[in-house]
Amino acid sequence: MQCPNCQFENRDGAKFCIECGNRFEIICPECRATNRVGSKFCDECGSNLSLANEHAPKDLSFDEKLAKIQKYLPKGLTEKILSQRDRIEGERKQVTVMFCDMVDFTPLAEMLGIEEAYSIMDQVYEILIHKVHDYEGTVNEMTGDGIMALFGAPVALEDAPQRAIRSSLAIHREMAKFSDQLKQERKDIPPVKMRIGIHTGPVVVGTVGNDLRVEFKAVGDTVNLASRMEGQAQPGTTYVTENTFKLTEGFFRFEGLGRRVIKGKEEPVNVYRAITPSTRRTRFDVSAERGLTPLAGRERELELMLDGLERSKVGRGQAFSITARPGWVNPDFCTSLERP
Protein backbone atom coordinates (compact mmCIF):
# COMPACT_ATOMS: atom_id res chain seq x y z
CA MET A 1 0.00 0.00 0.00
CA GLN A 2 1.54 3.28 -1.13
CA CYS A 3 1.14 6.30 1.12
CA PRO A 4 -0.59 9.14 -0.81
CA ASN A 5 1.32 11.67 1.26
CA CYS A 6 4.96 10.53 0.94
CA GLN A 7 4.62 7.60 -1.58
CA PHE A 8 6.33 5.17 0.84
CA GLU A 9 5.36 1.51 0.37
CA ASN A 10 3.62 0.07 3.43
CA ARG A 11 2.23 -3.41 4.09
CA ASP A 12 -1.29 -4.21 2.88
CA GLY A 13 -3.88 -3.40 5.52
CA ALA A 14 -1.73 -0.82 7.31
CA LYS A 15 -3.70 1.96 9.03
CA PHE A 16 -0.82 4.43 9.27
CA CYS A 17 2.26 5.13 7.13
CA ILE A 18 5.40 3.99 8.94
CA GLU A 19 7.42 6.67 7.14
CA CYS A 20 5.40 9.87 7.73
CA GLY A 21 2.61 8.79 10.10
CA ASN A 22 -0.18 9.65 7.65
CA ARG A 23 -3.46 7.90 8.50
CA PHE A 24 -4.88 5.74 5.72
CA GLU A 25 -8.56 6.32 5.07
CA ILE A 26 -11.04 5.67 2.28
CA ILE A 27 -13.19 8.61 1.15
CA CYS A 28 -16.63 7.64 -0.09
CA PRO A 29 -17.06 8.79 -3.72
CA GLU A 30 -20.74 9.59 -3.12
CA CYS A 31 -21.10 11.29 0.29
CA ARG A 32 -17.39 12.07 1.01
CA ALA A 33 -17.59 10.31 4.40
CA THR A 34 -14.37 8.87 5.88
CA ASN A 35 -14.18 5.09 6.25
CA ARG A 36 -11.59 2.75 7.71
CA VAL A 37 -9.09 0.98 5.46
CA GLY A 38 -10.47 -2.39 4.35
CA SER A 39 -14.10 -1.27 4.30
CA LYS A 40 -16.04 -2.49 1.27
CA PHE A 41 -19.09 -0.28 1.70
CA CYS A 42 -19.56 3.20 3.18
CA ASP A 43 -20.95 3.11 6.72
CA GLU A 44 -22.65 6.46 6.07
CA CYS A 45 -24.54 5.92 2.79
CA GLY A 46 -23.84 2.29 1.83
CA SER A 47 -22.03 3.11 -1.43
CA ASN A 48 -19.51 0.67 -2.88
CA LEU A 49 -16.07 1.90 -1.74
CA SER A 50 -14.26 -0.12 -4.41
CA LEU A 51 -15.27 2.67 -6.81
CA ALA A 52 -13.37 5.25 -4.74
CA ASN A 53 -9.99 4.38 -6.21
CA GLU A 54 -11.38 3.95 -9.72
CA HIS A 55 -12.85 7.46 -9.84
CA ALA A 56 -10.40 9.37 -7.70
CA PRO A 57 -8.98 12.25 -9.75
CA LYS A 58 -5.29 12.17 -10.36
CA ASP A 59 -3.38 14.78 -8.39
CA LEU A 60 -1.45 16.60 -11.12
CA SER A 61 2.12 17.66 -10.54
CA PHE A 62 3.14 21.26 -11.19
CA ASP A 63 4.76 20.30 -14.50
CA GLU A 64 1.60 18.47 -15.58
CA LYS A 65 -0.51 21.54 -14.78
CA LEU A 66 1.82 23.67 -16.91
CA ALA A 67 1.48 21.14 -19.72
CA LYS A 68 -2.29 21.65 -19.56
CA ILE A 69 -1.75 25.39 -19.98
CA GLN A 70 0.50 24.75 -22.97
CA LYS A 71 -2.27 23.13 -25.00
CA TYR A 72 -4.34 26.32 -24.79
CA LEU A 73 -1.56 28.58 -26.13
CA PRO A 74 -2.32 30.25 -29.49
CA LYS A 75 -0.53 28.62 -32.40
CA GLY A 76 2.95 30.03 -32.92
CA LEU A 77 3.04 32.06 -29.69
CA THR A 78 5.46 29.73 -27.93
CA GLU A 79 7.94 29.80 -30.82
CA LYS A 80 7.68 33.59 -31.12
CA ILE A 81 8.49 34.15 -27.44
CA LEU A 82 11.23 31.55 -27.15
CA SER A 83 12.98 32.94 -30.22
CA GLN A 84 13.41 36.21 -28.29
CA ARG A 85 14.32 34.57 -24.98
CA ASP A 86 17.93 35.80 -24.96
CA ARG A 87 16.77 39.41 -25.27
CA ILE A 88 13.99 39.01 -22.70
CA GLU A 89 15.99 37.38 -19.90
CA GLY A 90 17.65 39.77 -17.48
CA GLU A 91 15.65 42.76 -18.76
CA ARG A 92 13.98 45.21 -16.40
CA LYS A 93 10.38 45.62 -17.50
CA GLN A 94 7.18 47.22 -16.35
CA VAL A 95 4.66 44.40 -16.12
CA THR A 96 0.97 44.23 -15.28
CA VAL A 97 0.22 41.20 -13.10
CA MET A 98 -3.28 39.75 -12.78
CA PHE A 99 -4.41 37.18 -10.22
CA CYS A 100 -7.72 35.35 -10.71
CA ASP A 101 -9.17 33.15 -7.98
CA MET A 102 -12.41 31.18 -7.95
CA VAL A 103 -14.70 32.03 -5.04
CA ASP A 104 -15.60 29.23 -2.57
CA PHE A 105 -14.11 26.34 -4.55
CA THR A 106 -13.65 24.17 -1.43
CA PRO A 107 -17.36 24.19 -0.41
CA LEU A 108 -18.27 23.53 -4.05
CA ALA A 109 -15.95 20.49 -4.12
CA GLU A 110 -17.48 19.18 -0.90
CA MET A 111 -21.00 19.55 -2.30
CA LEU A 112 -20.38 18.09 -5.76
CA GLY A 113 -17.59 15.63 -5.02
CA ILE A 114 -13.99 15.86 -6.13
CA GLU A 115 -14.48 14.36 -9.60
CA GLU A 116 -17.27 16.72 -10.67
CA ALA A 117 -15.59 19.72 -9.05
CA TYR A 118 -12.37 19.05 -10.96
CA SER A 119 -14.34 18.74 -14.18
CA ILE A 120 -15.84 22.18 -13.55
CA MET A 121 -12.43 23.58 -12.68
CA ASP A 122 -11.00 22.34 -15.98
CA GLN A 123 -13.70 24.30 -17.82
CA VAL A 124 -12.95 27.36 -15.66
CA TYR A 125 -9.23 27.10 -16.50
CA GLU A 126 -10.06 26.98 -20.19
CA ILE A 127 -12.17 30.17 -19.92
CA LEU A 128 -9.47 31.99 -17.95
CA ILE A 129 -6.62 30.98 -20.24
CA HIS A 130 -8.49 31.83 -23.45
CA LYS A 131 -9.54 35.25 -22.15
CA VAL A 132 -5.96 36.04 -21.12
CA HIS A 133 -4.62 35.01 -24.54
CA ASP A 134 -7.34 37.01 -26.33
CA TYR A 135 -5.62 40.14 -24.99
CA GLU A 136 -2.07 38.84 -25.63
CA GLY A 137 -1.29 38.08 -22.01
CA THR A 138 0.39 34.85 -20.89
CA VAL A 139 -0.57 32.52 -18.05
CA ASN A 140 2.44 32.17 -15.79
CA GLU A 141 1.07 29.95 -13.05
CA MET A 142 -1.94 27.91 -11.99
CA THR A 143 -2.77 28.65 -8.36
CA GLY A 144 -5.00 25.72 -7.39
CA ASP A 145 -8.35 27.33 -8.14
CA GLY A 146 -7.17 30.20 -10.32
CA ILE A 147 -4.29 31.60 -12.37
CA MET A 148 -1.58 34.24 -12.36
CA ALA A 149 -1.27 36.04 -15.70
CA LEU A 150 1.23 38.56 -17.08
CA PHE A 151 0.71 41.42 -19.53
CA GLY A 152 3.89 43.01 -20.84
CA ALA A 153 6.17 40.01 -20.27
CA PRO A 154 7.43 37.96 -21.95
CA VAL A 155 5.51 39.64 -24.82
CA ALA A 156 6.10 43.42 -24.70
CA LEU A 157 2.83 45.42 -24.81
CA GLU A 158 2.54 49.20 -24.84
CA ASP A 159 -0.96 49.14 -23.36
CA ALA A 160 -0.52 46.17 -21.00
CA PRO A 161 -2.59 47.68 -18.10
CA GLN A 162 -5.55 48.29 -20.43
CA ARG A 163 -5.36 44.76 -21.81
CA ALA A 164 -5.25 43.27 -18.32
CA ILE A 165 -8.41 45.10 -17.25
CA ARG A 166 -10.24 44.27 -20.50
CA SER A 167 -9.24 40.63 -20.01
CA SER A 168 -10.58 40.65 -16.44
CA LEU A 169 -13.93 42.11 -17.49
CA ALA A 170 -14.19 39.52 -20.28
CA ILE A 171 -13.50 36.80 -17.70
CA HIS A 172 -16.34 38.03 -15.49
CA ARG A 173 -18.73 38.03 -18.46
CA GLU A 174 -17.78 34.51 -19.52
CA MET A 175 -17.97 33.20 -15.95
CA ALA A 176 -21.49 34.63 -15.61
CA LYS A 177 -22.54 32.72 -18.75
CA PHE A 178 -20.83 29.55 -17.51
CA SER A 179 -22.52 29.87 -14.10
CA ASP A 180 -25.96 30.23 -15.75
CA GLN A 181 -25.24 27.11 -17.81
CA LEU A 182 -24.37 25.13 -14.67
CA LYS A 183 -27.55 26.40 -12.98
CA GLN A 184 -29.62 24.93 -15.77
CA GLU A 185 -28.00 21.53 -15.18
CA ARG A 186 -28.09 21.65 -11.36
CA LYS A 187 -30.41 24.04 -9.54
CA ASP A 188 -28.61 23.66 -6.19
CA ILE A 189 -25.18 24.75 -7.42
CA PRO A 190 -24.04 28.17 -6.12
CA PRO A 191 -22.99 30.94 -8.56
CA VAL A 192 -19.47 30.52 -9.90
CA LYS A 193 -17.55 33.79 -9.63
CA MET A 194 -13.97 35.02 -9.74
CA ARG A 195 -12.02 37.53 -7.69
CA ILE A 196 -9.45 39.44 -9.75
CA GLY A 197 -6.62 41.71 -8.63
CA ILE A 198 -4.32 43.76 -10.89
CA HIS A 199 -1.16 45.77 -10.25
CA THR A 200 1.42 47.36 -12.54
CA GLY A 201 5.04 47.70 -11.51
CA PRO A 202 8.68 46.91 -12.30
CA VAL A 203 10.24 43.45 -12.39
CA VAL A 204 13.45 41.97 -13.74
CA VAL A 205 12.79 38.95 -15.92
CA GLY A 206 14.99 36.10 -14.69
CA THR A 207 14.44 33.09 -16.93
CA VAL A 208 11.80 32.10 -19.45
CA GLY A 209 11.17 28.35 -19.48
CA ASN A 210 10.15 26.25 -22.50
CA ASP A 211 6.60 26.27 -21.07
CA LEU A 212 6.71 30.13 -21.05
CA ARG A 213 6.75 30.23 -17.27
CA VAL A 214 8.66 33.32 -16.18
CA GLU A 215 10.90 33.45 -13.12
CA PHE A 216 11.41 36.93 -11.68
CA LYS A 217 14.18 38.53 -9.73
CA ALA A 218 12.78 40.55 -6.86
CA VAL A 219 12.16 44.22 -7.67
CA GLY A 220 9.76 45.80 -5.21
CA ASP A 221 6.61 43.82 -4.57
CA THR A 222 4.81 43.94 -7.92
CA VAL A 223 3.61 40.32 -7.90
CA ASN A 224 2.78 40.35 -4.18
CA LEU A 225 0.65 43.51 -4.42
CA ALA A 226 -1.36 42.09 -7.33
CA SER A 227 -2.09 39.04 -5.18
CA ARG A 228 -3.16 41.30 -2.30
CA MET A 229 -5.59 43.10 -4.63
CA GLU A 230 -7.18 39.77 -5.54
CA GLY A 231 -7.58 38.99 -1.85
CA GLN A 232 -9.33 42.35 -1.32
CA ALA A 233 -11.72 41.95 -4.27
CA GLN A 234 -15.36 41.05 -3.81
CA PRO A 235 -16.78 38.08 -5.79
CA GLY A 236 -17.29 38.99 -9.44
CA THR A 237 -15.16 42.17 -9.29
CA THR A 238 -11.75 43.45 -10.38
CA TYR A 239 -9.68 45.58 -8.00
CA VAL A 240 -6.66 47.56 -9.23
CA THR A 241 -3.95 49.61 -7.55
CA GLU A 242 -3.35 53.32 -8.06
CA ASN A 243 -0.46 52.53 -10.43
CA THR A 244 -2.78 50.68 -12.80
CA PHE A 245 -5.57 53.24 -12.32
CA LYS A 246 -3.34 56.15 -13.38
CA LEU A 247 -2.24 54.31 -16.53
CA THR A 248 -5.81 53.49 -17.58
CA GLU A 249 -7.80 56.46 -16.28
CA GLY A 250 -10.24 57.63 -18.95
CA PHE A 251 -10.35 54.26 -20.69
CA PHE A 252 -12.57 52.70 -18.00
CA ARG A 253 -15.10 53.74 -15.40
CA PHE A 254 -13.71 53.19 -11.91
CA GLU A 255 -15.09 53.33 -8.40
CA GLY A 256 -12.63 54.71 -5.85
CA LEU A 257 -12.65 52.52 -2.75
CA GLY A 258 -10.30 54.68 -0.70
CA ARG A 259 -7.09 53.80 1.11
CA ARG A 260 -6.81 50.30 2.53
CA VAL A 261 -4.31 48.69 4.85
CA ILE A 262 -2.49 45.95 2.92
CA LYS A 263 -0.41 43.30 4.62
CA GLY A 264 3.29 43.93 4.05
CA LYS A 265 2.83 47.62 3.13
CA GLU A 266 3.76 50.35 5.60
CA GLU A 267 1.36 52.89 4.10
CA PRO A 268 -2.30 52.28 3.10
CA VAL A 269 -2.84 51.67 -0.62
CA ASN A 270 -5.41 53.40 -2.82
CA VAL A 271 -7.72 50.78 -4.32
CA TYR A 272 -10.10 51.12 -7.27
CA ARG A 273 -12.78 48.85 -8.73
CA ALA A 274 -12.87 48.57 -12.52
CA ILE A 275 -16.51 48.77 -13.61
CA THR A 276 -16.75 48.98 -17.41
CA PRO A 277 -14.80 50.24 -20.46
CA SER A 278 -15.46 53.83 -21.54
CA THR A 279 -16.21 54.83 -25.11
CA ARG A 280 -12.71 56.31 -25.52
CA ARG A 281 -10.25 54.07 -27.32
CA THR A 282 -7.13 56.26 -27.72
CA ARG A 283 -5.06 58.70 -25.65
CA PHE A 284 -6.24 61.52 -27.93
CA ASP A 285 -9.88 60.61 -27.19
CA VAL A 286 -9.18 60.84 -23.46
CA SER A 287 -7.36 64.17 -23.84
CA ALA A 288 -10.18 65.59 -25.99
CA GLU A 289 -12.71 64.60 -23.33
CA ARG A 290 -10.79 66.58 -20.72
CA GLY A 291 -10.25 69.53 -23.08
CA LEU A 292 -7.41 70.19 -25.50
CA THR A 293 -5.00 73.07 -25.06
CA PRO A 294 -6.41 76.05 -27.03
CA LEU A 295 -4.32 77.53 -29.84
CA ALA A 296 -3.20 81.14 -29.25
CA GLY A 297 -2.26 83.58 -31.99
CA ARG A 298 -3.01 81.15 -34.81
CA GLU A 299 -5.89 82.93 -36.58
CA ARG A 300 -4.27 82.68 -40.02
CA GLU A 301 -3.50 78.97 -39.65
CA LEU A 302 -7.03 78.23 -38.41
CA GLU A 303 -8.51 80.12 -41.36
CA LEU A 304 -6.42 78.01 -43.74
CA MET A 305 -7.61 74.81 -42.14
CA LEU A 306 -11.26 75.86 -42.12
CA ASP A 307 -10.97 76.90 -45.76
CA GLY A 308 -9.47 73.50 -46.57
CA LEU A 309 -12.34 71.80 -44.75
CA GLU A 310 -14.93 73.66 -46.84
CA ARG A 311 -13.08 72.82 -50.07
CA SER A 312 -12.94 69.11 -49.16
CA LYS A 313 -16.70 69.11 -48.57
CA VAL A 314 -17.30 69.99 -52.23
CA GLY A 315 -14.95 67.32 -53.50
CA ARG A 316 -11.68 69.25 -53.70
CA GLY A 317 -9.22 67.21 -51.67
CA GLN A 318 -6.80 69.12 -49.45
CA ALA A 319 -3.45 68.34 -47.81
CA PHE A 320 -1.71 70.36 -45.10
CA SER A 321 1.76 70.16 -43.63
CA ILE A 322 2.02 71.10 -39.94
CA THR A 323 5.49 71.49 -38.43
CA ALA A 324 6.75 72.60 -35.05
CA ARG A 325 10.10 73.02 -33.35
CA PRO A 326 10.39 70.49 -30.48
CA GLY A 327 9.98 71.91 -26.99
CA TRP A 328 9.00 75.45 -28.08
CA VAL A 329 5.97 77.10 -26.52
CA ASN A 330 6.48 80.67 -27.78
CA PRO A 331 3.55 81.31 -30.19
CA ASP A 332 5.87 83.22 -32.53
CA PHE A 333 7.95 80.11 -33.17
CA CYS A 334 5.69 77.20 -32.26
CA THR A 335 3.83 76.25 -35.42
CA SER A 336 3.79 76.79 -39.15
CA LEU A 337 1.17 75.49 -41.52
CA GLU A 338 1.36 75.28 -45.30
CA ARG A 339 -0.85 74.00 -48.07
CA PRO A 340 1.36 71.87 -50.39
N, C-alpha and C positions, 0 to 999 in steps of 0.2 A: 504494500500500500504506500503510494507516494504522497508525501505531505504537500498540500497545495500552497503552503506558506514558504517552505524552504526547499521543497523537492527532494527531501531525504527519503530513502526507501525504508519503510518500517514493515514489521511482520503483519500478515493478514489478521484482521480483527483487532488491531491495536486501537485504543481509545485516545491516546495522546502520542504526539511525535517525540521520539527519544532524543532528537537533535535540538528542536526549538521549543518544545513543550506545547505546541499548538494542539487544541482539542479537535478531534475528528468528529464531525457531525454530518448528517444528511439533511439537506434543505428540501422540503416538499415542493415539487414543481407547480403545484396547484395553489396551496394556501400559504406557502413560505414558512410553515412551521418547522421547528428544529426537532429532529429525531435522532435517536442513538444509532451508532454504527451497527450494521447488521440487521436493522429493521427492514422488513419487506414492504410494509404498508404504513402510511402516515397514521399516527395515533390521534391526529386532530380531525382529519377529513376522510381518511380511509383510502387515499389515492395510492396507486402503485409507485413505490419509491424507486423501482428499477429504472423508471423513465427519467429520474433526476439527472443521472450521468449522461443519458443519451441526448437530453435537450439543453444541458447546461452550456451557456455561451462561452466560447473560448475567450480567455483573458488575453487581449492582444498586447504584445510588447510595444515599446515606444517606436521601434523601427517599423513594425507592422502597421502602426497607426499612420506613420509618415508615408508608407507605401500606399495606403488608402487615399491620402491626400493627392499623391502623385497622379493617380488615374483621373482626377478631376481637372488637372492642369490643361489650359488651352494648348492646342497643337502648336509645337514650335517654340513655346515660351521657355521651356527648360533649356533648349539648345541656345536660344538667344541670350539668356542670362549667363549661362556657364561660359559662353564664348568671351564674355567681358569680365570674368571672375578676377583676373589679375589686376584689372583697373579698379574693381569695386573694393577688394579686400584692403583693409588698412586706411580707407578713406573716411574722413569726418563728414557726416551728412546730417542734414535736418530731416527727420523722419516723423511721420504721423503713425502712431501706434493705436490699434483698436482691439479692445477685448470684448468678446461676446460670451455671455454665460446664460444657460437655460435656467429659468426660474423653477425651483421646487422639483428638480429631477429625482431626488431620492424618494420623496413620497409617491411620485408617479411610478417609480420602479417597484415600490412595495405594493401598490395597488394593482398594477398590471402583471407583475412578474418580470423577472430579469429578461427573459427571452423577448417578450413583446416590447419592453422598454428599450432594449438595445436596437430592435428593429426600427422603432420610432426615432431613436437617436441617430441612426444611420441616415435616415431621410432628412433630419435636421442638419447634419453635417453637410449633406449634399447641397441644401439650400444655402447655407452659410458660405461654403466654398465657392459656389457659382456666383453669388452676389458680390463676393470680394473680387473675383476675377473679372466680372463685368466692368469693374471700375479700375482695372489694371493693378490691383493690389495683389499681394501674395500671402498665403497662409503660412505662418512660421511655426505654429505649434498647435496641437490639440490639447485642450486643458481638462479632459474628463467629460464635461458636459458643455463644452464651448470651444472657442478657438481664439488664438492671438493672430492678428493680421497686421501687415506692414504696408504703408503707402509711401513711396519715395525710396525704398530700398528692398531688394537689390535693383529694381527698375526705377530710374530717376524720373520723377514727375514734378512738373512746375506747380501744379495745383493739387498736390497730395492731400492737404487738409479738406478741400472741397470734396474730393473723390471719396475720402473716408466717410464723411457725413452722408453723402448721397448713398453710399453703399449701406450704411447703417439704416437709413430710412427705407431703403429697398428691402432689407432683411426684415424689418418690422412688418412691412406690407405682406411679404411672402409668408411669414410666420402666421399672420392673421388668417390668410387663406388656408394654410395647412391645418391650423387649429380648427377652423370651421369644418374642414373635410373630416378630421378625426371625430368631431362631435356628431356628424351624421352617422358614423359607424358605431360609436359608443357614446350614449347620452351622458354617462356618469364621469367621463374623462374631464379633468379640469382644463382651462385654457392653457395653451402652450405659448409662452412668451419669453422674450430675451431681455436681458439687461446689457446695455452697451456703454462702454466708456472710451473716450478718445482724448489723446494728448499729443501735442507736437513739440519736439525738442531735439537736441543734438545727440548723436551717438557716433561711435567709431565702429565701422563694420570690421569684425574680426575675420571670420572665415565664412565662406558660402559653400555648403555641402552639395553633393550631387543631387540631393532631394530638395534643394533650394532652401534648406533651413539655414538661418543666419545666426551666427554667434556674435555677440557684441562685446566690445570692451567698455567698461563702465565710464560713462560721461554723464554726470548728473544723475537724475533719477527718472529719465524719460519713460522707460518701460514700466517702472513701479507706479508712477503717477497715473498712467493710463489704466492700470489695474485698479487703483484706488477709485478712479472715476466710475468704473464698472460696478464696484462694490457700493457706491453711493446711489447709483441709478435705481429708479423705480421700475417695476416690471413693464416692459413694452416701451421704454424710453431710452434716449441717448443723451448722456451727460458729457460735456466737453469742458476743458480748462480754458482759462483766459487766453493762453497762447493760441489755441486753436480758434477761439472766438474772434480774436483780433484779425486773424488771417482770412476769415470767412465772413466777417460782418458785412451785411448788405446782400450776400448771396442766399442767406437763409433767415427765417424768422426765429428768434431765440427768446427764451424766457430766462431772465436773470434770477438766480436762486440765492444770491448773496454769498458771503464768505463763510466757508465751512472749515472746521478743524479736520485735518487729514493726518492720519497716523504717519509718523516719520518726517513731517514738515513742521518747522518751528513756527511759521506764520500761517494763518488761515488762507485758504485758496479760494479765489472767485470761481464759482461753478455756474454753468449755463446749460439749459436744456434746449436741444435742437428740435424745432417743431416741424417746419416744412420749408422747402426751397422757395425762394422769392422768384419774381418774374425776371430779375436781372441775371444775365448770363456772362457779362464781361465786366472788367474793371471800369471801362468807360461808362457802362450803364449805371454802375454804382455811383461813380463820380457825378454823372449827370443828374441823378436823383437827388444828390446832396446840393447840387448847384455848382456849375462850372465858373472858373474865374473869368470875370467880364473883361473884354478887350477895351483898352483905353487908348485914345488917340489914333484909331484905325478906321476913321470914317471912309477914306478913299478905298482902302482894301475891302471893307464891307460892301461898299457900293459896287465894286467890281464883282464880288461874289454873288450879290443879289442880281446883278445884271446877267451874269452867267447862268443863274438858276432860271430866270425868265426865258432866256434864249433856249435852254435845254428843254423847257416845257413845250416849245413849238417845233421841236425836232432838230434844233441846231446844237449838236453836241459840243461840250466845252471841256477844256482841260486847264487846270491851274497848277502852278508850281509855288509851293510855300516853303520858304527857307528861314532859318533863324540861327543866330550865333549861340553856341551852347553856353548856358549859365548866365546870359545877359537878361536883365529885367528892365533896363532903361528903354522906354517906349520909342526913343529916337533910333535905337539900334536893333531892337528885338526882332522885328519881322519884316520881310518883304514879300510881296505877292505879285506874280506876273502871269499874264495869259500868254502861253506859248504861241 
